[in-house]
């Protein structure tokens, strides 16, 4: 038990560092825009180029985690993105910034798929949505920390120093991961009872190929739903700090503090989503009901809150609506991966998780860039908020229509209550 939760704790802090690094540019954006004289379209491209590197590496990194091991992949990816984060401090021109952000995105690409693979190695099915939710709950917490950390350091010592500091934190984490983490629990096979062993062996013998999983309507629909999630997320991550500065006239320091509120809300929602989903599964035995109800209902609430946030005038109302929207948005995060764990053969979990990340993170290219152009054309954030809400609505409808879980789950009672490690 202790070993399993050590792994989850390390993954939690790894995710926290990843979003601390990722959100740093958004917090420092007003200062970077001033130094490099960027217009909204150029800043949108700076945000988007990260995902041109991130999206393909989501799939490649997940595939590599299946073949080479999740522990090794996580160490490599954290080291690469930490070094790229530190290199941001050395940029002297717009093209240099583009190159560094692209490499940074490549480094972070394998993060989510590798996390899911690690959870698959260490946790029984009945606990996997909860474990994934807790493991990645550190991500919005890291984004929350980025506001005060980057804001204070940038205001006191310059924005370049903030990137060096957070890069150093990532490299310390790599050292701890290499020393403490293990790929799989020792003696795992002996801890499973015979019926579960036989069931697993039978599934392995008839397991679909990777290409069959990638053509599945359920996986495609889940990817589209995840795209809608990431569109809202990266619109918020990239542009909400600038919105607070431009529309509500906050200083960088005050903006950094205010931006903490929705991210803390999201961190709570992320952890709660997996717990809620596993609880519904436990009491109903119906994976379809558990997964779809959390996804559809919460994406619909997100759509309404985000669209309204762009129409209200007051700072308190806008931040409150975004906090509620981000909470419900993040409750869905672990559920996309839970569907993968429900429907995909174990040897393909990393690759399929990487595939849905690839599709989803194309929104990371689209959302910041499209928002930049919308602002250039209209001069107003209202249309950008409305568009983000509409994308969330489309994702909810797609999941409601097309996600069907066909695989018969191992009953909770057959798994027993004995932990795997």
C-alpha positions as CSV (number, residue, x, y, z in Angstrom):
1,X,0.0,0.0,0.0
2,X,2.7,2.5,1.0
3,X,4.7,1.9,-2.2
4,X,1.6,2.5,-4.4
5,X,0.9,5.8,-2.8
6,X,4.5,6.8,-2.9
7,X,4.3,6.4,-6.7
8,X,1.1,8.4,-6.8
9,X,2.7,11.2,-4.7
10,X,5.7,11.4,-7.0
11,X,3.3,11.6,-10.0
12,X,1.3,14.2,-8.2
13,X,4.3,16.5,-7.7
14,X,5.6,15.7,-11.2
15,X,2.3,17.0,-12.6
16,X,2.4,20.0,-10.3
17,X,5.9,20.9,-11.7
18,X,4.7,20.4,-15.3
19,X,2.0,22.9,-15.0
20,X,4.1,25.3,-12.9
21,X,6.5,25.3,-15.9
22,X,3.8,25.4,-18.5
23,X,1.8,28.3,-16.9
24,X,4.9,30.4,-16.2
25,X,4.8,31.9,-19.7
26,X,1.2,32.9,-19.4
27,X,1.9,34.7,-16.1
28,X,5.0,36.4,-17.6
29,X,3.3,37.2,-20.9
30,X,2.6,40.9,-20.3
31,X,6.3,41.4,-19.5
32,X,7.4,39.3,-22.5
33,X,5.0,41.1,-24.8
34,X,6.5,44.4,-23.7
35,X,10.1,43.2,-24.1
36,X,9.6,41.7,-27.6
37,X,6.8,44.0,-28.8
38,X,4.4,41.1,-29.7
39,X,0.9,41.6,-31.0
40,X,-2.0,39.3,-29.9
41,X,-1.6,37.0,-32.9
42,X,2.1,36.6,-32.3
43,X,1.5,35.8,-28.6
44,X,-1.1,33.3,-29.7
45,X,1.5,31.6,-31.8
46,X,3.9,31.5,-29.0
47,X,1.3,29.7,-26.9
48,X,0.3,27.3,-29.7
49,X,3.8,26.2,-30.8
50,X,4.2,24.4,-27.5
51,X,1.5,22.1,-28.6
52,X,3.0,21.5,-32.1
53,X,5.7,19.7,-30.2
54,X,3.5,18.4,-27.4
55,X,0.7,16.6,-29.4
56,X,2.8,14.2,-31.5
57,X,5.0,13.3,-28.5
58,X,1.9,12.4,-26.5
59,X,1.4,9.4,-28.8
60,X,5.1,8.7,-29.3
61,X,5.8,9.0,-25.6
62,X,2.9,6.7,-24.7
63,X,4.0,4.1,-27.2
64,X,7.6,4.3,-25.8
65,X,6.3,3.9,-22.2
66,X,4.6,0.6,-23.3
67,X,7.9,-0.6,-24.8
68,X,10.6,0.9,-22.7
69,X,8.9,1.4,-19.4
70,X,7.0,4.3,-17.7
71,X,9.7,5.0,-15.1
72,X,12.4,5.5,-17.7
73,X,10.1,7.6,-19.9
74,X,9.1,9.9,-17.1
75,X,12.7,10.6,-16.1
76,X,13.6,11.5,-19.6
77,X,10.6,13.7,-20.3
78,X,10.9,15.7,-17.0
79,X,14.6,16.3,-17.7
80,X,14.0,17.5,-21.2
81,X,11.2,19.9,-20.3
82,X,13.0,21.3,-17.3
83,X,16.0,22.1,-19.3
84,X,13.9,23.7,-22.0
85,X,12.1,25.7,-19.3
86,X,15.4,27.0,-18.0
87,X,16.5,27.9,-21.6
88,X,13.5,30.2,-21.8
89,X,15.5,32.6,-19.7
90,X,18.1,32.9,-22.4
91,X,15.8,33.9,-25.3
92,X,16.7,37.1,-27.0
93,X,14.2,37.2,-29.9
94,X,10.8,36.0,-31.1
95,X,12.1,33.2,-33.3
96,X,14.4,31.9,-30.4
97,X,11.3,31.9,-28.1
98,X,9.4,29.9,-30.7
99,X,12.1,27.2,-30.9
100,X,12.4,26.9,-27.1
101,X,8.7,26.5,-26.7
102,X,8.5,23.8,-29.4
103,X,11.2,21.8,-27.6
104,X,9.5,22.4,-24.3
105,X,6.3,21.0,-25.7
106,X,8.1,17.9,-27.0
107,X,9.5,17.3,-23.5
108,X,6.1,17.5,-21.8
109,X,4.2,15.5,-24.4
110,X,4.6,12.0,-22.8
111,X,3.5,13.2,-19.4
112,X,-0.2,12.1,-19.2
113,X,0.2,8.8,-21.1
114,X,3.1,7.8,-19.0
115,X,1.2,8.7,-15.8
116,X,-1.7,6.5,-16.9
117,X,0.7,3.6,-17.8
118,X,2.3,3.9,-14.3
119,X,-1.1,3.7,-12.6
120,X,-2.1,0.7,-14.8
121,X,1.1,-1.0,-13.5
122,X,0.3,-0.4,-9.9
123,X,-3.4,-0.3,-9.3
124,X,-6.4,-2.7,-9.6
125,X,-9.2,-1.7,-11.9
126,X,-11.6,-0.6,-9.1
127,X,-9.1,2.0,-8.0
128,X,-7.6,3.3,-11.3
129,X,-9.9,6.3,-11.9
130,X,-9.2,7.5,-8.3
131,X,-5.5,6.9,-8.6
132,X,-5.3,8.7,-12.0
133,X,-7.4,11.6,-10.6
134,X,-5.1,12.1,-7.6
135,X,-1.9,11.6,-9.7
136,X,-2.8,14.4,-12.1
137,X,-4.5,16.6,-9.5
138,X,-1.1,18.2,-9.1
139,X,-1.4,19.8,-12.5
140,X,-3.9,22.6,-11.8
141,X,-2.2,23.1,-8.4
142,X,1.0,23.7,-10.2
143,X,-0.7,26.2,-12.4
144,X,-2.1,27.9,-9.3
145,X,1.3,28.2,-7.8
146,X,2.6,29.7,-11.1
147,X,0.7,32.9,-10.4
148,X,2.2,34.0,-7.2
149,X,5.6,32.3,-7.8
150,X,6.2,33.7,-11.2
151,X,4.5,37.0,-10.5
152,X,6.5,37.8,-7.4
153,X,9.9,36.6,-8.8
154,X,9.3,38.4,-12.1
155,X,8.3,41.6,-10.4
156,X,11.3,41.4,-8.0
157,X,14.1,40.0,-10.2
158,X,12.8,39.9,-13.8
159,X,10.8,37.2,-15.6
160,X,13.9,35.4,-16.8
161,X,14.9,34.4,-13.2
162,X,11.5,32.8,-12.6
163,X,12.1,30.3,-15.4
164,X,15.5,29.3,-14.0
165,X,14.1,28.7,-10.5
166,X,11.3,26.5,-11.6
167,X,13.6,24.5,-14.0
168,X,15.8,23.7,-11.0
169,X,12.8,22.3,-9.1
170,X,12.1,19.9,-12.0
171,X,15.7,18.6,-12.1
172,X,15.5,17.9,-8.3
173,X,12.3,15.9,-8.9
174,X,14.1,13.8,-11.6
175,X,16.7,12.8,-9.1
176,X,14.1,11.7,-6.6
177,X,12.1,9.8,-9.2
178,X,15.2,7.8,-10.3
179,X,16.0,6.9,-6.7
180,X,12.5,6.1,-5.4
181,X,10.3,4.9,-8.2
182,X,9.9,1.4,-9.5
183,X,8.3,0.3,-12.7
184,X,6.0,-2.3,-11.2
185,X,5.4,-3.7,-7.7
186,X,7.4,-6.8,-6.8
187,X,5.6,-10.1,-6.9
188,X,2.5,-8.6,-8.6
189,X,1.5,-11.8,-10.3
190,X,1.4,-13.7,-7.0
191,X,-1.0,-11.2,-5.4
192,X,-3.8,-11.8,-7.9
193,X,-6.2,-14.6,-7.2
194,X,-6.6,-17.4,-9.7
195,X,-9.9,-16.3,-11.3
196,X,-8.5,-12.9,-12.1
197,X,-5.3,-14.4,-13.4
198,X,-7.3,-16.7,-15.7
199,X,-9.6,-13.8,-16.9
200,X,-6.5,-11.6,-17.6
201,X,-4.8,-14.4,-19.5
202,X,-8.0,-15.0,-21.6
203,X,-8.2,-11.3,-22.4
204,X,-4.6,-11.1,-23.3
205,X,-5.0,-14.0,-25.8
206,X,-7.9,-12.3,-27.6
207,X,-6.7,-8.7,-27.1
208,X,-7.3,-6.4,-30.1
209,X,-4.4,-4.9,-31.9
210,X,-3.4,-1.3,-31.4
211,X,-4.9,-0.3,-34.7
212,X,-8.2,-1.8,-33.7
213,X,-8.3,0.3,-30.6
214,X,-7.5,3.5,-32.5
215,X,-10.4,2.8,-34.9
216,X,-12.9,2.2,-32.1
217,X,-15.8,4.7,-32.1
218,X,-15.5,4.8,-28.3
219,X,-11.9,5.9,-28.4
220,X,-12.5,8.4,-31.2
221,X,-15.5,9.9,-29.4
222,X,-13.4,10.0,-26.2
223,X,-10.7,11.8,-28.1
224,X,-13.1,14.4,-29.4
225,X,-14.5,14.9,-25.9
226,X,-11.0,15.3,-24.6
227,X,-10.3,17.8,-27.3
228,X,-13.2,19.9,-26.0
229,X,-11.7,19.7,-22.5
230,X,-8.3,20.8,-23.6
231,X,-9.7,23.6,-25.8
232,X,-11.3,25.2,-22.7
233,X,-8.3,24.4,-20.5
234,X,-5.7,25.9,-22.9
235,X,-7.9,28.9,-23.6
236,X,-8.0,29.5,-19.9
237,X,-4.3,28.7,-19.3
238,X,-3.0,30.9,-22.1
239,X,-5.3,33.9,-22.2
240,X,-7.1,34.3,-18.8
241,X,-4.1,36.0,-17.2
242,X,-4.0,38.5,-20.1
243,X,-7.7,39.0,-19.8
244,X,-7.3,40.0,-16.2
245,X,-4.7,42.5,-17.1
246,X,-6.3,44.0,-20.2
247,X,-10.0,43.9,-19.2
248,X,-9.8,44.3,-15.4
249,X,-6.6,46.3,-15.4
250,X,-4.8,44.2,-12.8
251,X,-1.0,44.4,-12.2
252,X,1.1,41.4,-12.9
253,X,1.4,40.7,-9.2
254,X,-2.3,41.0,-8.5
255,X,-3.2,39.0,-11.6
256,X,-0.9,36.2,-10.4
257,X,-2.8,36.1,-7.1
258,X,-6.3,36.3,-8.6
259,X,-5.5,33.5,-11.1
260,X,-4.8,31.1,-8.2
261,X,-8.5,30.9,-7.4
262,X,-9.8,28.9,-10.5
263,X,-6.7,26.7,-10.5
264,X,-7.2,25.6,-6.9
265,X,-10.8,24.9,-7.7
266,X,-9.7,22.8,-10.6
267,X,-7.3,20.8,-8.5
268,X,-10.1,19.9,-6.1
269,X,-12.3,19.0,-9.0
270,X,-9.7,16.8,-10.6
271,X,-9.2,14.7,-7.5
272,X,-13.0,14.6,-6.9
273,X,-13.8,13.5,-10.4
274,X,-12.0,10.1,-10.2
275,X,-13.4,9.4,-6.7
276,X,-17.0,10.2,-7.9
277,X,-16.5,8.0,-11.0
278,X,-15.2,5.0,-9.1
279,X,-17.9,5.4,-6.5
280,X,-20.7,5.3,-9.1
281,X,-19.0,2.3,-10.6
282,X,-18.8,0.6,-7.2
283,X,-22.5,1.1,-6.4
284,X,-23.9,0.4,-9.8
285,X,-21.4,-1.9,-11.4
286,X,-22.1,0.0,-14.6
287,X,-18.9,1.5,-16.1
288,X,-20.9,3.2,-18.9
289,X,-23.1,5.1,-16.5
290,X,-20.2,6.0,-14.2
291,X,-18.0,7.4,-17.0
292,X,-20.6,9.0,-19.2
293,X,-22.6,10.7,-16.5
294,X,-19.5,12.5,-15.1
295,X,-18.3,13.5,-18.5
296,X,-21.5,14.7,-20.1
297,X,-23.0,16.5,-17.1
298,X,-19.8,18.3,-16.1
299,X,-18.9,19.4,-19.6
300,X,-22.3,20.9,-20.0
301,X,-21.9,22.9,-16.7
302,X,-18.5,24.0,-17.9
303,X,-19.9,25.2,-21.2
304,X,-22.5,27.4,-19.5
305,X,-20.1,28.9,-16.9
306,X,-17.3,29.7,-19.4
307,X,-19.7,31.3,-21.9
308,X,-21.3,33.4,-19.2
309,X,-17.8,34.5,-17.8
310,X,-17.2,36.4,-21.0
311,X,-20.4,38.3,-20.7
312,X,-20.3,39.6,-17.1
313,X,-18.7,42.9,-16.3
314,X,-17.4,42.6,-12.7
315,X,-14.1,40.9,-11.8
316,X,-15.6,38.9,-8.9
317,X,-18.4,37.5,-11.2
318,X,-15.9,36.6,-14.0
319,X,-13.4,34.9,-11.7
320,X,-16.2,33.1,-9.8
321,X,-17.8,31.7,-13.0
322,X,-14.4,30.6,-14.2
323,X,-13.6,28.9,-10.9
324,X,-16.9,26.9,-11.1
325,X,-16.3,26.1,-14.7
326,X,-12.8,25.0,-14.2
327,X,-13.9,22.8,-11.2
328,X,-16.4,21.0,-13.3
329,X,-14.0,20.8,-16.3
330,X,-11.4,19.2,-14.2
331,X,-13.7,16.6,-12.7
332,X,-13.7,15.0,-16.2
333,X,-9.9,14.7,-16.5
334,X,-9.3,11.2,-15.1
335,X,-12.5,9.8,-16.7
336,X,-11.1,10.0,-20.3
337,X,-8.2,7.8,-19.1
338,X,-10.6,5.6,-17.1
339,X,-12.4,4.8,-20.4
340,X,-9.1,3.8,-21.9
341,X,-8.4,1.5,-18.9
342,X,-11.9,0.0,-19.2
343,X,-11.7,-0.8,-22.9
344,X,-8.0,-1.2,-24.0
345,X,-5.7,-4.2,-23.7
346,X,-3.0,-3.6,-21.0
347,X,-0.1,-3.8,-23.4
348,X,-1.6,-0.9,-25.4
349,X,-2.7,1.4,-22.6
350,X,0.2,3.8,-23.0
351,X,-0.1,4.1,-26.7
352,X,-3.9,4.6,-26.7
353,X,-3.6,7.1,-23.9
354,X,-1.0,8.9,-26.0
355,X,-3.3,8.9,-29.0
356,X,-6.2,10.5,-27.2
357,X,-3.7,13.0,-25.8
358,X,-2.4,13.7,-29.3
359,X,-6.0,14.5,-30.6
360,X,-6.9,16.4,-27.5
361,X,-3.8,18.6,-27.5
362,X,-4.3,19.7,-31.0
363,X,-6.7,22.0,-29.2
364,X,-3.6,23.4,-27.6
365,X,-2.5,24.6,-31.0
366,X,-6.0,25.8,-32.0
367,X,-7.3,27.5,-28.9
368,X,-4.5,30.0,-28.1
369,X,-3.9,30.8,-31.8
370,X,-7.6,31.2,-32.7
371,X,-8.2,33.3,-29.6
372,X,-5.3,35.6,-30.6
373,X,-6.9,36.1,-34.0
374,X,-10.4,36.6,-32.6
375,X,-9.0,39.3,-30.3
376,X,-7.2,40.9,-33.3
377,X,-10.4,40.9,-35.4
378,X,-12.9,41.9,-32.7
379,X,-10.9,43.6,-29.9
380,X,-13.1,41.7,-27.4
381,X,-12.7,38.7,-25.2
382,X,-16.5,38.0,-25.2
383,X,-16.5,36.1,-28.5
384,X,-13.5,34.0,-27.3
385,X,-15.3,32.9,-24.1
386,X,-18.4,32.1,-26.0
387,X,-16.5,30.0,-28.5
388,X,-14.8,28.0,-25.7
389,X,-18.2,27.3,-24.1
390,X,-19.6,26.1,-27.5
391,X,-16.6,23.7,-27.9
392,X,-17.3,22.2,-24.5
393,X,-21.0,21.7,-25.5
394,X,-20.0,19.8,-28.7
395,X,-17.7,17.5,-26.6
396,X,-20.5,16.7,-24.2
397,X,-22.9,15.8,-27.0
398,X,-20.3,13.7,-28.8
399,X,-19.6,11.6,-25.7
400,X,-23.3,11.2,-25.0
401,X,-23.9,9.9,-28.5
402,X,-20.9,7.7,-29.3
403,X,-19.1,6.4,-26.2
404,X,-20.1,2.7,-25.6
405,X,-18.1,0.5,-23.3
406,X,-18.4,-3.1,-24.7
407,X,-15.8,-4.9,-22.6
408,X,-17.3,-6.8,-19.6
409,X,-15.5,-5.6,-16.5
410,X,-14.1,-7.9,-13.9
411,X,-16.5,-7.7,-11.0
412,X,-15.4,-5.7,-8.0
413,X,-16.0,-8.7,-5.7
414,X,-13.7,-10.9,-7.7
415,X,-10.9,-8.5,-7.3
416,X,-11.2,-8.6,-3.5
417,X,-9.9,-5.9,-1.2
418,X,-6.3,-7.0,-1.0
419,X,-4.1,-4.2,-2.4
420,X,-1.7,-5.1,-5.3
421,X,1.3,-3.7,-3.5
